[in-house]
Amino acid sequence: MGQQLFAVVLTSFILVLFLNIRRVPAVDVGVVDGAVVVTLRGWDVLYCCRRRVAVPLDAVAGVCVSRRDLVPAEGMRLPGTSIRGVIRAGSYGTGAARDFWDVRKADEVLVIQMKPECADYRRIVLEVAEPRAEALRLRPMLGAAPLPISA
């Protein structure tokens, strides 16, 4: 009986996990105490293996909206979740070529581009419900960035 219960619980958890992958990520982006703060909620905490990402405001080059396929998506996942064509969430790459992603199926993504000297990330790539509106909201605080800069 114990093994059957475990199998049912595990199967249910995996089913819920994959059903939740299809929805728009639950992220909030804002500027708090001189830093750009990305706060993750719900299942996104599990997929990205963290609750928040904070980068000093002076390390940000700007924000833009880009087609997902134009944003370079390279680097090993460290840590995060990746299912090709379904989800790319978490930290990818190392050193100066490190990116943070939380994207499912969006054609357009919000990209927060960092200055080259930023030690934390090269860029933060997010799927949000209205990427153009979010970019317009953030531009007065972060500035406008050109389309994503390659490595």
Contacts in CASP RR format, 6 or more apart in sequence:
PFRMAT RR
TARGET T0000
AUTHOR 0000-0000-0000
METHOD contacts of the structure
MODEL  1
MGQQLFAVVLTSFILVLFLNIRRVPAVDVGVVDGAVVVTLRGWDVLYCCR
RRVAVPLDAVAGVCVSRRDLVPAEGMRLPGTSIRGVIRAGSYGTGAARDF
WDVRKADEVLVIQMKPECADYRRIVLEVAEPRAEALRLRPMLGAAPLPIS
A
17 43 0 8 1.000
17 46 0 8 1.000
20 43 0 8 1.000
21 43 0 8 1.000
21 47 0 8 1.000
21 83 0 8 1.000
21 86 0 8 1.000
21 87 0 8 1.000
21 104 0 8 1.000
22 104 0 8 1.000
22 105 0 8 1.000
23 104 0 8 1.000
24 104 0 8 1.000
24 106 0 8 1.000
24 127 0 8 1.000
24 128 0 8 1.000
24 129 0 8 1.000
25 40 0 8 1.000
25 44 0 8 1.000
25 47 0 8 1.000
25 89 0 8 1.000
25 102 0 8 1.000
25 103 0 8 1.000
25 104 0 8 1.000
25 126 0 8 1.000
25 127 0 8 1.000
25 128 0 8 1.000
26 40 0 8 1.000
26 41 0 8 1.000
26 42 0 8 1.000
26 43 0 8 1.000
26 44 0 8 1.000
27 38 0 8 1.000
27 39 0 8 1.000
27 40 0 8 1.000
27 41 0 8 1.000
27 44 0 8 1.000
27 102 0 8 1.000
27 126 0 8 1.000
27 127 0 8 1.000
27 128 0 8 1.000
28 38 0 8 1.000
28 39 0 8 1.000
28 41 0 8 1.000
29 36 0 8 1.000
29 37 0 8 1.000
29 38 0 8 1.000
29 39 0 8 1.000
29 110 0 8 1.000
29 112 0 8 1.000
29 126 0 8 1.000
29 128 0 8 1.000
29 134 0 8 1.000
29 138 0 8 1.000
30 36 0 8 1.000
30 37 0 8 1.000
30 38 0 8 1.000
30 138 0 8 1.000
30 141 0 8 1.000
31 37 0 8 1.000
31 57 0 8 1.000
31 138 0 8 1.000
31 141 0 8 1.000
31 142 0 8 1.000
32 54 0 8 1.000
34 56 0 8 1.000
34 57 0 8 1.000
35 54 0 8 1.000
35 55 0 8 1.000
35 56 0 8 1.000
35 57 0 8 1.000
36 54 0 8 1.000
36 55 0 8 1.000
36 56 0 8 1.000
36 57 0 8 1.000
36 60 0 8 1.000
36 112 0 8 1.000
36 124 0 8 1.000
36 142 0 8 1.000
37 52 0 8 1.000
37 53 0 8 1.000
37 54 0 8 1.000
38 52 0 8 1.000
38 53 0 8 1.000
38 54 0 8 1.000
38 100 0 8 1.000
38 102 0 8 1.000
38 124 0 8 1.000
38 126 0 8 1.000
39 51 0 8 1.000
39 52 0 8 1.000
40 48 0 8 1.000
40 50 0 8 1.000
40 51 0 8 1.000
40 52 0 8 1.000
40 53 0 8 1.000
40 102 0 8 1.000
44 89 0 8 1.000
44 102 0 8 1.000
45 51 0 8 1.000
46 81 0 8 1.000
47 80 0 8 1.000
47 81 0 8 1.000
47 87 0 8 1.000
47 89 0 8 1.000
47 90 0 8 1.000
47 102 0 8 1.000
48 80 0 8 1.000
48 81 0 8 1.000
48 89 0 8 1.000
48 90 0 8 1.000
48 91 0 8 1.000
48 100 0 8 1.000
48 102 0 8 1.000
49 79 0 8 1.000
49 80 0 8 1.000
49 81 0 8 1.000
49 90 0 8 1.000
49 91 0 8 1.000
50 90 0 8 1.000
53 100 0 8 1.000
53 120 0 8 1.000
53 121 0 8 1.000
53 124 0 8 1.000
55 112 0 8 1.000
55 114 0 8 1.000
55 118 0 8 1.000
55 120 0 8 1.000
55 121 0 8 1.000
55 124 0 8 1.000
56 118 0 8 1.000
57 141 0 8 1.000
57 142 0 8 1.000
59 114 0 8 1.000
59 115 0 8 1.000
59 117 0 8 1.000
59 118 0 8 1.000
59 119 0 8 1.000
59 120 0 8 1.000
60 112 0 8 1.000
60 113 0 8 1.000
60 114 0 8 1.000
60 115 0 8 1.000
60 118 0 8 1.000
60 142 0 8 1.000
60 143 0 8 1.000
61 113 0 8 1.000
61 114 0 8 1.000
61 115 0 8 1.000
61 145 0 8 1.000
61 149 0 8 1.000
62 112 0 8 1.000
62 113 0 8 1.000
62 139 0 8 1.000
62 142 0 8 1.000
62 143 0 8 1.000
62 144 0 8 1.000
62 145 0 8 1.000
63 110 0 8 1.000
63 111 0 8 1.000
63 112 0 8 1.000
63 113 0 8 1.000
63 135 0 8 1.000
63 138 0 8 1.000
63 139 0 8 1.000
63 142 0 8 1.000
63 143 0 8 1.000
63 144 0 8 1.000
63 145 0 8 1.000
64 110 0 8 1.000
64 111 0 8 1.000
64 113 0 8 1.000
64 135 0 8 1.000
64 144 0 8 1.000
64 145 0 8 1.000
64 146 0 8 1.000
64 147 0 8 1.000
64 148 0 8 1.000
65 108 0 8 1.000
65 109 0 8 1.000
65 110 0 8 1.000
65 111 0 8 1.000
65 131 0 8 1.000
65 132 0 8 1.000
65 135 0 8 1.000
66 108 0 8 1.000
66 109 0 8 1.000
66 111 0 8 1.000
66 147 0 8 1.000
66 148 0 8 1.000
67 107 0 8 1.000
67 108 0 8 1.000
67 109 0 8 1.000
68 103 0 8 1.000
68 106 0 8 1.000
68 107 0 8 1.000
68 108 0 8 1.000
68 109 0 8 1.000
70 147 0 8 1.000
70 148 0 8 1.000
71 109 0 8 1.000
71 111 0 8 1.000
71 123 0 8 1.000
71 125 0 8 1.000
71 148 0 8 1.000
72 148 0 8 1.000
72 150 0 8 1.000
72 151 0 8 1.000
73 88 0 8 1.000
73 92 0 8 1.000
73 99 0 8 1.000
73 101 0 8 1.000
74 92 0 8 1.000
74 93 0 8 1.000
74 97 0 8 1.000
74 151 0 8 1.000
75 92 0 8 1.000
75 93 0 8 1.000
75 94 0 8 1.000
75 97 0 8 1.000
75 99 0 8 1.000
76 92 0 8 1.000
76 93 0 8 1.000
76 94 0 8 1.000
77 90 0 8 1.000
77 91 0 8 1.000
77 92 0 8 1.000
77 93 0 8 1.000
78 91 0 8 1.000
78 92 0 8 1.000
78 93 0 8 1.000
78 94 0 8 1.000
79 90 0 8 1.000
79 91 0 8 1.000
80 89 0 8 1.000
80 90 0 8 1.000
80 91 0 8 1.000
81 87 0 8 1.000
81 88 0 8 1.000
81 89 0 8 1.000
81 90 0 8 1.000
82 88 0 8 1.000
82 89 0 8 1.000
85 105 0 8 1.000
86 104 0 8 1.000
86 105 0 8 1.000
87 103 0 8 1.000
87 104 0 8 1.000
88 101 0 8 1.000
88 103 0 8 1.000
89 101 0 8 1.000
89 102 0 8 1.000
89 103 0 8 1.000
90 100 0 8 1.000
90 101 0 8 1.000
90 102 0 8 1.000
91 98 0 8 1.000
91 99 0 8 1.000
91 100 0 8 1.000
91 121 0 8 1.000
92 98 0 8 1.000
92 99 0 8 1.000
92 100 0 8 1.000
92 101 0 8 1.000
93 99 0 8 1.000
95 119 0 8 1.000
96 116 0 8 1.000
96 122 0 8 1.000
97 122 0 8 1.000
97 151 0 8 1.000
98 120 0 8 1.000
98 121 0 8 1.000
98 122 0 8 1.000
99 121 0 8 1.000
99 122 0 8 1.000
99 123 0 8 1.000
99 124 0 8 1.000
99 125 0 8 1.000
100 121 0 8 1.000
100 123 0 8 1.000
100 124 0 8 1.000
100 125 0 8 1.000
101 124 0 8 1.000
101 125 0 8 1.000
101 126 0 8 1.000
102 125 0 8 1.000
102 126 0 8 1.000
102 127 0 8 1.000
103 109 0 8 1.000
103 125 0 8 1.000
103 126 0 8 1.000
103 127 0 8 1.000
104 127 0 8 1.000
105 127 0 8 1.000
106 127 0 8 1.000
106 131 0 8 1.000
108 131 0 8 1.000
108 132 0 8 1.000
109 125 0 8 1.000
109 126 0 8 1.000
109 127 0 8 1.000
109 131 0 8 1.000
110 125 0 8 1.000
110 126 0 8 1.000
110 127 0 8 1.000
110 128 0 8 1.000
110 131 0 8 1.000
110 134 0 8 1.000
110 135 0 8 1.000
111 123 0 8 1.000
111 124 0 8 1.000
111 125 0 8 1.000
111 126 0 8 1.000
111 145 0 8 1.000
111 147 0 8 1.000
111 148 0 8 1.000
112 123 0 8 1.000
112 124 0 8 1.000
112 125 0 8 1.000
112 126 0 8 1.000
112 138 0 8 1.000
112 142 0 8 1.000
112 145 0 8 1.000
113 122 0 8 1.000
113 123 0 8 1.000
113 145 0 8 1.000
113 146 0 8 1.000
113 148 0 8 1.000
113 149 0 8 1.000
114 120 0 8 1.000
114 121 0 8 1.000
114 122 0 8 1.000
114 123 0 8 1.000
114 124 0 8 1.000
122 149 0 8 1.000
122 151 0 8 1.000
123 148 0 8 1.000
123 149 0 8 1.000
125 148 0 8 1.000
128 134 0 8 1.000
END
